[in-house]
Amino acid sequence: MPPGAPTCPAVCSGGCAGSKCLIECSGEKACEKATITCPDSFSCELTCAGKDACKEATLLCPMAYACDAVCTSGDHNCEKLEVDCNDGPCELACVSPKNACTNATLRCGRNEGQVTCSGDTEPATATPHFDSLCGCGIDSTTCQ
């Protein structure tokens, strides 16, 4: 655990792997329309699995640590998901076979941000922070 965090925070429903908070949204509509806030002292990984699991949800990343959202299975599981990266590097990985990230948005901070896709995925968007110095984009080799 990072300094000052002797226990894994409750929001880390999948537990912690060292200083990484694992948040699981598994099952149909498990986190639909939810606002999920990563703890400040941890890097963060949100996994969305199941139909509409993270549909219209918002992931608020920690200020200075890495943050990833992984859309693994289920129709439209990350449709209209918004990932707000803050200043750490972040990624939106759309690996579900059925329109995982239709109209999803990755808002890059001051660090690297990337959207990657596999399967039958509708386009997502990547928007750079107003003073972003790093790359913010969509992997055109894997995303439509």
C-alpha positions in Angstrom: 0.0 0.0 0.0 1.2 3.6 -0.5 2.2 5.6 2.5 -0.7 6.7 4.5 -3.0 4.0 3.2 -2.6 0.9 5.5 -5.8 -0.7 4.1 -7.5 -1.1 0.8 -10.3 1.5 0.4 -13.9 0.2 0.2 -14.5 1.6 -3.3 -11.9 -1.0 -4.5 -14.5 -3.8 -4.9 -12.0 -6.0 -6.6 -9.4 -5.5 -3.9 -6.0 -3.9 -4.2 -2.9 -5.1 -6.1 -0.1 -3.2 -4.3 -0.9 0.4 -4.8 -3.5 -0.2 -7.5 -7.2 0.0 -6.6 -9.3 -2.5 -8.6 -12.9 -1.6 -9.1 -15.2 -4.2 -10.5 -18.6 -3.5 -12.1 -19.7 -7.0 -13.0 -23.2 -7.9 -14.1 -26.0 -6.3 -16.1 -26.3 -2.6 -15.2 -23.9 -3.0 -12.3 -22.6 0.6 -12.3 -25.0 2.1 -14.8 -25.1 5.9 -14.4 -22.8 5.7 -11.4 -20.1 8.2 -10.5 -17.1 6.2 -9.5 -14.3 8.1 -7.7 -10.9 6.5 -7.5 -9.0 7.0 -4.1 -6.3 9.7 -4.3 -3.4 7.6 -3.0 -3.8 4.8 -5.5 -3.6 4.1 -9.2 -7.0 2.8 -10.4 -8.4 0.2 -12.8 -12.2 0.0 -13.5 -13.4 -3.2 -15.1 -16.8 -3.3 -16.7 -18.3 -6.7 -17.5 -21.9 -7.4 -18.4 -24.6 -5.8 -20.5 -24.8 -2.0 -19.8 -22.4 -2.6 -16.8 -20.9 1.0 -17.0 -23.4 2.6 -19.4 -23.5 6.3 -18.8 -21.2 6.1 -15.8 -18.4 8.5 -14.9 -14.9 7.5 -13.7 -13.1 10.2 -11.8 -9.4 9.3 -11.8 -6.9 10.1 -9.1 -5.0 13.4 -9.4 -1.6 12.1 -10.1 -1.7 8.3 -10.7 -2.4 6.0 -13.6 -6.1 5.2 -14.3 -7.6 2.7 -16.7 -11.1 1.6 -17.7 -11.4 -1.8 -19.3 -14.7 -2.8 -21.0 -14.5 -6.6 -21.3 -17.8 -8.2 -22.0 -21.5 -7.5 -22.6 -23.4 -5.4 -25.1 -22.9 -1.7 -24.8 -21.1 -2.2 -21.4 -19.3 1.2 -21.6 -21.7 3.1 -23.8 -21.4 6.9 -23.0 -18.8 6.1 -20.2 -16.9 9.3 -19.3 -13.3 8.9 -18.0 -11.8 12.0 -16.5 -8.1 11.4 -16.3 -6.9 14.3 -14.2 -3.0 14.6 -14.4 -2.1 10.9 -14.5 -1.7 8.7 -17.6 -4.9 6.9 -18.5 -6.4 4.4 -21.0 -9.9 3.3 -22.1 -9.6 -0.2 -23.4 -12.7 -1.4 -25.4 -12.3 -5.2 -25.7 -15.9 -6.3 -25.7 -17.2 -7.8 -28.9 -20.5 -5.8 -29.0 -20.3 -2.0 -29.3 -18.4 -1.7 -26.0 -17.6 2.0 -26.1 -20.2 3.7 -28.3 -20.1 7.4 -27.6 -17.6 6.9 -24.7 -15.3 9.8 -23.8 -11.7 9.8 -22.5 -10.8 13.3 -21.2 -7.0 13.4 -21.1 -5.2 15.4 -18.4 -1.6 16.6 -18.5 -0.3 13.1 -19.2 -0.7 10.4 -21.9 -4.2 9.2 -22.7 -5.2 6.5 -25.2 -8.3 4.7 -26.4 -7.8 1.2 -27.7 -10.3 -1.2 -29.3 -10.9 -4.8 -30.3 -14.0 -6.5 -31.5 -17.1 -4.8 -33.0 -16.7 -1.4 -31.3 -18.3 1.9 -32.3 -16.1 5.0 -32.1 -15.2 6.6 -28.8 -13.7 10.0 -28.4 -10.5 11.3 -26.7 -10.4 15.0 -25.7 -7.2 16.6 -24.5 -7.0 18.8 -21.4 -6.7 22.5 -22.3 -3.0 22.5 -21.4 -2.1 18.9 -22.1 1.6 18.5 -23.1 1.3 14.8 -23.9 -0.5 12.7 -26.5 -4.2 12.1 -26.2 -5.8 10.0 -28.9 -7.4 6.9 -30.4 -5.5 4.0 -31.7 -6.6 4.2 -35.3 -5.3 0.7 -36.0 -7.7 -0.9 -33.6 -10.6 1.6 -33.3 -13.1 2.3 -36.1 
